[in-house]
């Protein structure tokens, strides 16, 4: 049997735990270690031969890990961690601050090219699979319009952003798409929709004792790139209510392009996801792209990459012959 691709994980929240499950579902990947800023002894990995280590020890494993999965949040973790780890490892991250991806790409690309590593950024389902489908739909139907709807579901990135607000002890954020807007798009009318017309954002927040709730609500609603352009509701609840009512992480959404071909023939391109677990699905995407990061690096394709740069065959554990026979 050929040697397995050696994987490391930085961060052991919901995404990191999902990555462990996704790696266990493969035959060609092997988890070596999980790195954390917390006390490693507190991690419940329950995987034989997998080490729990402090993140400061990661550099000692440069020769033992082929790809490092960065499972931190986009608000503060990944802007620091991805350029740092791309100096030492091939990396895959799920940076999802759409508005700042070009700047993030440049910062990572500079480091990865110098270090001759391969860093695939902004991997997941949006950005990620949805991004790919927006590009494909735009190429196939140049006379048309793209629309993206998220939810109903719990957003990992936006929930992380909520939890970073001063005075917030814990919290989650749900994205709710407008059914009316979706039906208008599916009709082929290509409506002009403002950001606030397509989605609402609902936050459930546990405030720290003594924190000013009005200030927390203001800081959430005014947060650029995350909430400022949306109709956002903030509801304050107890820790017990959060645990009871918001412990699962469903999500999903749609990419729809309404276009025309020929003599005014309407064409609708739609890609959709319905997910019981957002972090487990996102982690599964990260793990598939870890395989691609390793292969690209073997081909000396260094620097930062996005999903637009990765051929589907690089994601699959199957041979090119099997892909042609069974999937083409």
C-alpha positions as CSV (number, residue, x, y, z in Angstrom):
1,X,0.0,0.0,0.0
2,X,1.3,3.5,-0.9
3,X,2.3,5.8,1.9
4,X,-0.6,7.8,3.4
5,X,-0.6,11.6,3.3
6,X,0.2,12.9,6.8
7,X,-2.2,15.5,8.2
8,X,-2.0,17.9,11.1
9,X,-4.9,20.0,12.5
10,X,-4.6,23.4,14.2
11,X,-7.6,24.1,16.4
12,X,-10.0,21.6,17.9
13,X,-13.4,23.3,17.9
14,X,-16.3,22.1,15.9
15,X,-14.4,22.3,12.6
16,X,-11.3,20.6,13.9
17,X,-13.5,17.8,15.4
18,X,-15.2,17.4,12.0
19,X,-11.8,17.2,10.3
20,X,-10.9,14.2,12.5
21,X,-14.1,12.4,11.4
22,X,-13.5,13.2,7.8
23,X,-9.9,11.9,7.9
24,X,-11.1,8.7,9.5
25,X,-13.4,8.2,6.5
26,X,-10.5,8.1,4.1
27,X,-8.0,5.4,3.2
28,X,-5.2,7.6,1.9
29,X,-4.9,10.2,4.7
30,X,-3.5,9.8,8.2
31,X,-3.9,12.2,11.1
32,X,-0.6,12.8,12.9
33,X,-1.4,15.4,15.5
34,X,-3.8,18.1,16.7
35,X,-2.4,21.4,17.8
36,X,-4.2,23.7,20.2
37,X,-3.6,26.9,22.2
38,X,-5.3,25.3,25.1
39,X,-3.8,22.7,27.4
40,X,-3.3,19.6,25.1
41,X,-4.2,17.3,28.0
42,X,-7.7,18.6,27.9
43,X,-8.4,17.5,24.3
44,X,-10.6,14.5,24.0
45,X,-9.3,13.2,20.6
46,X,-9.8,9.5,21.3
47,X,-7.6,8.5,18.4
48,X,-4.8,6.0,18.9
49,X,-1.4,7.2,17.7
50,X,-2.7,10.8,17.3
51,X,-0.8,13.3,19.4
52,X,-2.4,16.3,21.2
53,X,0.2,19.1,21.3
54,X,0.5,22.8,22.0
55,X,0.4,25.0,18.9
56,X,3.9,26.3,19.8
57,X,5.3,22.8,19.1
58,X,4.1,22.7,15.5
59,X,7.4,23.7,14.0
60,X,9.0,20.5,15.4
61,X,6.7,18.5,13.1
62,X,7.6,20.1,9.8
63,X,9.1,16.8,8.5
64,X,6.3,14.7,9.8
65,X,3.2,16.5,8.4
66,X,2.5,16.9,4.7
67,X,-0.5,19.2,5.0
68,X,-1.8,21.3,8.0
69,X,-5.5,21.9,8.2
70,X,-6.1,25.3,9.8
71,X,-9.4,25.1,11.7
72,X,-9.5,28.5,13.4
73,X,-11.9,31.3,12.9
74,X,-11.7,33.9,10.1
75,X,-12.2,36.9,12.3
76,X,-8.9,36.8,14.1
77,X,-7.2,33.4,13.8
78,X,-6.6,32.7,10.2
79,X,-5.3,36.1,9.2
80,X,-2.4,35.4,11.6
81,X,-2.2,31.6,11.4
82,X,-2.3,31.0,7.6
83,X,0.8,33.1,6.7
84,X,2.6,31.8,9.8
85,X,2.0,28.1,9.1
86,X,2.4,28.5,5.3
87,X,6.1,29.2,6.0
88,X,6.5,25.6,7.3
89,X,3.7,23.5,5.9
90,X,1.3,23.0,3.0
91,X,-1.9,24.4,4.4
92,X,-5.7,24.4,3.8
93,X,-8.0,27.0,5.5
94,X,-11.6,28.1,5.5
95,X,-11.1,31.9,5.5
96,X,-14.6,33.2,4.7
97,X,-14.4,37.0,5.0
98,X,-15.4,37.4,1.3
99,X,-14.6,41.1,1.1
100,X,-11.0,40.6,2.2
101,X,-10.1,37.4,0.4
102,X,-7.9,39.2,-2.3
103,X,-5.8,40.8,0.4
104,X,-5.6,37.6,2.3
105,X,-4.5,35.7,-0.8
106,X,-1.7,38.2,-1.5
107,X,-0.4,37.9,2.1
108,X,-0.4,34.1,2.0
109,X,0.9,33.8,-1.6
110,X,4.0,35.9,-0.8
111,X,5.0,33.6,2.1
112,X,4.1,30.3,0.4
113,X,6.0,31.1,-2.8
114,X,9.1,32.0,-0.8
115,X,8.8,28.8,1.3
116,X,7.9,26.6,-1.6
117,X,4.7,25.5,0.1
118,X,1.2,25.2,-1.3
119,X,-1.6,27.0,0.6
120,X,-5.2,26.5,-0.5
121,X,-7.2,29.3,1.0
122,X,-11.0,29.9,1.5
123,X,-12.0,26.3,1.2
124,X,-15.4,25.0,2.3
125,X,-18.9,25.4,0.7
126,X,-19.0,29.2,0.6
127,X,-16.4,30.3,-0.2
128,X,-15.6,27.0,-1.9
129,X,-18.1,24.9,-3.7
130,X,-20.5,27.8,-4.1
131,X,-17.7,29.9,-5.6
132,X,-16.9,27.2,-8.2
133,X,-20.5,27.0,-9.2
134,X,-20.8,30.7,-9.5
135,X,-17.8,30.7,-11.9
136,X,-19.1,27.7,-14.0
137,X,-22.6,29.2,-14.2
138,X,-21.3,32.6,-15.3
139,X,-19.1,30.9,-18.0
140,X,-21.9,28.8,-19.4
141,X,-24.6,31.5,-19.3
142,X,-22.8,34.8,-20.0
143,X,-26.2,36.5,-20.5
144,X,-27.5,36.2,-17.0
145,X,-27.2,36.9,-13.3
146,X,-25.8,35.0,-10.3
147,X,-27.7,34.8,-7.0
148,X,-26.5,33.2,-3.8
149,X,-28.8,32.3,-0.8
150,X,-27.5,30.9,2.5
151,X,-29.5,29.0,5.1
152,X,-31.7,28.5,6.9
153,X,-28.8,27.6,9.1
154,X,-26.2,28.3,11.7
155,X,-23.1,30.1,10.2
156,X,-19.8,29.0,11.8
157,X,-17.9,32.1,10.6
158,X,-20.6,34.6,11.6
159,X,-21.1,32.8,15.0
160,X,-17.4,33.1,15.6
161,X,-17.5,36.8,14.8
162,X,-20.3,37.3,17.3
163,X,-18.4,35.5,20.0
164,X,-15.4,37.9,19.4
165,X,-17.5,41.0,20.3
166,X,-16.6,42.5,23.7
167,X,-19.0,41.4,26.4
168,X,-20.2,38.3,24.6
169,X,-19.7,35.1,26.5
170,X,-21.1,32.8,23.9
171,X,-23.5,33.0,20.9
172,X,-24.6,31.8,17.5
173,X,-25.9,33.3,14.3
174,X,-28.5,32.0,11.9
175,X,-28.8,33.1,8.3
176,X,-32.4,33.1,7.0
177,X,-33.0,33.4,3.2
178,X,-36.0,35.1,1.8
179,X,-38.4,32.6,0.2
180,X,-40.0,35.4,-1.8
181,X,-36.6,36.4,-3.2
182,X,-35.7,32.8,-4.1
183,X,-38.9,32.2,-6.0
184,X,-38.4,35.5,-8.0
185,X,-35.0,34.2,-9.0
186,X,-36.2,30.7,-9.9
187,X,-38.9,32.3,-12.1
188,X,-36.1,33.6,-14.5
189,X,-37.0,37.2,-14.0
190,X,-33.5,38.1,-12.8
191,X,-34.7,40.6,-10.2
192,X,-32.5,43.3,-8.8
193,X,-32.2,42.5,-5.1
194,X,-30.5,44.5,-2.4
195,X,-28.4,42.6,0.2
196,X,-31.0,43.1,2.9
197,X,-33.8,41.8,0.6
198,X,-32.1,38.3,0.3
199,X,-31.4,37.4,3.9
200,X,-32.0,38.2,7.5
201,X,-29.4,37.4,10.2
202,X,-30.5,36.4,13.7
203,X,-28.1,36.3,16.6
204,X,-28.6,34.5,19.9
205,X,-26.2,35.9,22.5
206,X,-25.2,35.0,26.0
207,X,-23.7,38.2,27.5
208,X,-21.0,38.3,30.1
209,X,-22.2,39.2,33.6
210,X,-22.4,43.0,33.8
211,X,-21.9,43.6,30.1
212,X,-24.0,46.3,28.5
213,X,-26.4,44.6,26.1
214,X,-27.2,47.7,24.1
215,X,-23.5,48.1,23.3
216,X,-23.1,44.5,22.3
217,X,-26.2,44.8,20.0
218,X,-24.7,47.9,18.4
219,X,-21.3,46.4,17.9
220,X,-22.8,43.3,16.3
221,X,-25.1,45.2,13.9
222,X,-22.4,47.6,12.8
223,X,-19.7,44.9,12.2
224,X,-18.5,45.4,8.6
225,X,-18.5,42.5,6.2
226,X,-20.6,40.4,8.6
227,X,-23.7,42.3,9.7
228,X,-23.7,45.9,8.7
229,X,-25.4,45.3,5.3
230,X,-28.1,43.0,6.6
231,X,-31.3,43.1,8.6
232,X,-29.8,41.8,11.9
233,X,-31.7,40.8,15.0
234,X,-29.9,40.2,18.3
235,X,-31.6,38.2,21.1
236,X,-30.1,37.7,24.5
237,X,-30.6,34.3,26.1
238,X,-29.1,32.2,28.9
239,X,-26.4,29.6,28.7
240,X,-29.0,26.9,29.4
241,X,-31.1,28.1,26.5
242,X,-28.1,28.2,24.2
243,X,-27.2,24.6,25.1
244,X,-30.8,23.4,24.8
245,X,-31.9,25.1,21.6
246,X,-28.8,25.9,19.6
247,X,-26.4,22.9,20.0
248,X,-26.8,21.6,16.4
249,X,-25.3,23.3,13.3
250,X,-27.6,22.7,10.3
251,X,-27.0,24.9,7.2
252,X,-27.2,24.9,3.4
253,X,-28.1,27.2,0.6
254,X,-28.4,27.8,-3.1
255,X,-26.4,29.2,-6.0
256,X,-28.8,30.1,-8.8
257,X,-28.1,31.7,-12.2
258,X,-30.9,32.8,-14.4
259,X,-29.8,33.3,-18.0
260,X,-30.8,33.3,-21.6
261,X,-29.6,31.4,-24.7
262,X,-30.6,31.6,-28.3
263,X,-33.9,33.2,-29.1
264,X,-34.8,34.3,-25.6
265,X,-34.8,30.8,-24.0
266,X,-34.7,31.0,-20.2
267,X,-32.2,28.8,-18.5
268,X,-31.8,28.2,-14.8
269,X,-28.6,26.8,-13.3
270,X,-28.9,25.8,-9.6
271,X,-26.6,24.1,-7.1
272,X,-27.8,23.5,-3.6
273,X,-26.8,22.0,-0.3
274,X,-28.8,20.8,2.7
275,X,-26.6,20.0,5.6
276,X,-27.3,18.4,9.0
277,X,-23.9,19.6,10.2
278,X,-22.2,22.6,8.7
279,X,-18.8,22.1,10.5
280,X,-18.6,18.4,9.6
281,X,-19.4,19.1,5.9
282,X,-17.0,22.0,5.8
283,X,-14.3,19.9,7.4
284,X,-15.0,17.2,4.8
285,X,-14.3,19.7,2.0
286,X,-11.1,20.8,3.8
287,X,-9.9,17.2,4.0
288,X,-10.5,16.7,0.2
289,X,-8.5,19.8,-0.6
290,X,-5.7,18.6,1.7
291,X,-5.2,15.8,-0.7
292,X,-5.1,18.4,-3.5
293,X,-2.6,20.6,-1.6
294,X,-0.2,17.7,-1.2
295,X,-0.5,16.7,-4.9
296,X,0.0,20.3,-6.1
297,X,3.0,20.7,-4.0
298,X,4.4,17.5,-5.4
299,X,3.9,19.1,-8.8
300,X,5.9,22.1,-7.6
301,X,2.8,24.4,-7.8
302,X,3.8,26.6,-5.0
303,X,2.1,29.7,-3.5
304,X,-1.5,30.4,-2.5
305,X,-4.3,28.7,-4.4
306,X,-8.1,28.9,-4.4
307,X,-10.7,26.4,-5.4
308,X,-10.6,27.9,-8.9
309,X,-7.0,26.6,-9.3
310,X,-7.7,23.0,-8.4
311,X,-8.9,20.4,-10.9
312,X,-11.5,17.9,-9.5
313,X,-9.2,15.0,-10.1
314,X,-6.8,16.4,-7.5
315,X,-9.5,16.1,-4.8
316,X,-10.3,12.5,-5.4
317,X,-8.5,9.4,-4.0
318,X,-9.5,7.5,-7.1
319,X,-7.2,7.0,-10.1
320,X,-7.8,8.9,-13.3
321,X,-8.8,5.7,-15.0
322,X,-11.5,5.0,-12.3
323,X,-12.8,8.6,-12.6
324,X,-13.2,8.3,-16.4
325,X,-14.8,4.9,-16.1
326,X,-17.2,5.6,-13.2
327,X,-17.9,9.3,-13.1
328,X,-17.5,10.8,-16.5
